[in-house]
Amino acid sequence: MIRERAYPVDPWHIRETRLDLDLLAQSESVFALGNGHIGIRGNLDEGEPHGLPGTYLNSFYELRPLPYAEAGYGFPESGQTMINVTNAKLMRLLVDDEPFDVRYGELRSHERILDLRAGTLERTVEWVSPSGQAIRVRTVRLVSFTQRAVVAFLYEVEPLDASCRLILQSELVANEQLPPMSKDPRVAAVLDHPLQSEEILEQRAGGLMVHRTKASDLRMAAAMEHFVDAPGKHEITTEGHPDWLRTTVAAKVGPGQKLRVVKLAAYGWSGSRSLPALRDQVGAALASARLDGWEGLLEAQREYLDAFWDHSDVKIEGDPEVQQAVRFGLFHTLQAGARAEKRPIGSKGLSGPGYDGHTFWDAETFVLPALTYTQPAAAADVLRWRHSTLDLARERAQTLGLQGAAFPWRTIRGQECSAYWPAGTAGFHIGADIADAVRRYVQATGDYDFEREVGLELLVETARLWRSLGHHDRHGRFHIDGVTGPDEYTAVVDDNIYTNLMAQQNMFSAVEAAKRHPDLARQLNVDDEEMASWRDAAAAMHIPYDRELQVHQQSEGFTRLQEWDFENTPPEAYPLLLNYPYFDLYRKQVVKQADLVMAMYVRGDAFTPEEKQRNFAYYDARTVRDSSLSSCIQAVVAAEVGHLELAHDYLGEAALMDLHDLHQNSRDGVHVASLAGTWISLVAGLGGMRDFNGQLTFAPRLPSRINNLEFSLLWRGLRLRVSVTADEVTYSLRNGGGAARLVIHHHGKDVEVTQVKPVTVPIPPAGPVGPPPTQPAGRAPVRRAPQE
């Protein structure tokens, strides 16, 4: 599954040492920069050649039709697609009237470096024009973490042999030409040129453009300003048209001299603010960036990331490839959510247009755990965004004849955008995933103000959904029928274990939170009778179990379904959903992604160790990992049940999902959930971290190739550092003062940790482990360590 390595292994950099035009779209995703508000793909500065141009603003979208072959009640009528906004990356260079284009002339060298500590993308090129003029070009770009609206660029050109005229054209371009985004002509028509010009302002060294979407009626503004350092005479002019604004710098430069241009750009958007207000907003952002200047922006970016890595870095000894990948994953996770500020985190972040820019359950279940323990404020903001969409979720529940709130399977603004109801509407577990993220955040931070302001209402409305969606049978057992769990190859089933266990926790959590805030609960019309109904339903939740096989059933009757013929499924037939009808997938024992195995991680308190071992072996043999969300969770549970080498294998697959383009779709953007899942694989998998019932526990064990694992996490305002070797683990606190203390569980025993004295304890011998699990034919992960 892994091809030749595209990026050399380096602990703090992603380095591209040669330009491969066949991998251009993938590298544009890998080298994407963002801060949660703005995202820019790693396109070449001159704009061409490109794989997929892209500049995005979080939650800036256009409405599009959702075509149906057959209409049905409750089907969403329109969808939302994140659109490519005004592009500020373009810096076209002409050398003595010849365009700098890597496809022409001689490309002597080309290197790009994503610096994970500096937060910059640097490019160095040596090129000889068709007429023989040699130049060196160095560019650096950043999307600021400290100034949310600001993007900055440095462009330097140096003639190497002889003097030449350099013409640099720096642009803002709206409605740039893109590859077709949909095969449906109705959708394609809507997404073609989605921005309408409202205002353009030209100044000598830059200007401003304001555009508005046609259907969603959202307004955006982009502005730019340039600062030129040229060795002699030079000219700066700006001209504008409705969809483009161009500042041109002309200079004559000799060998040993440089033309240096700094470009500052600012973005803003709103669905309600006036044009003058938005114009002023981006103008102010430019003024703020101008105040710091290029060097100040670089310094602030470095300081921000120094603080981030100080409390978020994961260190690994023994697998340098995974070391690089986990830092790459944490960096992209940060870029997806750091400055989202009450807006969602999409499955591709802001690195590409995959999934139309939609957010799914991925955010709460994979991304928010990593952020909760490293950047808790960012996690809270995503949940505040969910809370802001509660009215839409209540409206959706009413449409479906349910109480409470039915959150959308996929969305940007909060409306349901899934046109395929078996995987969309039926995927009700997203409500419990949101509730779980609330529970985790409050438990990890002790932020009960957040619980009062945001969390309680989310817990109450999702609990109400489960109580109305499920029912008690004549024996008193509570069932939730006709739903789809995480495994989308087994849709519209009864009593999906993941859904049932998460709904159970959701209802118990709602009761506990309502008791903590009785005054607010009364305002939400929660009374003792309703809380009793949640407790009764949760306590009576049906959990399907096959007594003959002694394994839990992913859903009622799953283990009696026909087995999939893996031996006769050719490698090119994966992913199965693109080569077999859903009808065939739904009625057989084939699993797209961890489902029951996922339940054993997030609700591990509901299974015994023996059950986990048997269940994992059974379902690992049937899971094909056609989803990027699977391998990180399989790594966690493989480690828990004692299969450490297999856990390492799955960890490697999750970590290298985009750097090795394992699913061959990284061109559409990085897989943020899998990248965040790498952190989960290491911290919850090899580190054995769990947080059931408010108790922080660890059960670390390392595979043979990894000699040391170190990570930090935040818990109730304390920064806990965990350092694991093959035989022992050291727990230490890095803040809180001399009186700070934290009691954790280490392999079932209490350990008190203080800032004054780190605690080193042995790792007990592992218990008996069954035979290694098998995987479907041809679907085993690549081994990270040699087989014995």
Beta strands, then each sheet from edge to edge (+ up, - down):
strand 1: 13-16
strand 2: 33-34
strand 3: 38-40
strand 4: 55-57
strand 5: 61-65
strand 6: 78-82
strand 7: 91-95
strand 8: 98-99
strand 9: 106-115
strand 10: 120-128
strand 11: 134-143
strand 12: 150-159
strand 13: 164-173
strand 14: 195-203
strand 15: 206-213
strand 16: 219-229
strand 17: 234-241
strand 18: 244-253
strand 19: 259-270
strand 20: 315-317
strand 21: 471-472
strand 22: 478-479
strand 23: 545-546
strand 24: 551-552
strand 25: 562-563
strand 26: 588-589
strand 27: 697-698
strand 28: 708-715
strand 29: 718-724
strand 30: 728-733
strand 31: 741-746
strand 32: 749-754
strand 33: 759-762
sheet 1: 1+ 9- 10+ 11- 12+ 19- 16+ 15- 14+
sheet 2: 2+ 3- 4+
sheet 3: 5+ 6-
sheet 4: 8+ 7- 13+ 18- 17+
sheet 5: 20+ 28- 29+ 30- 33+
sheet 6: 21+ 22-
sheet 7: 23+ 24-
sheet 8: 25+ 26+
sheet 9: 27+ 31+ 32-
end
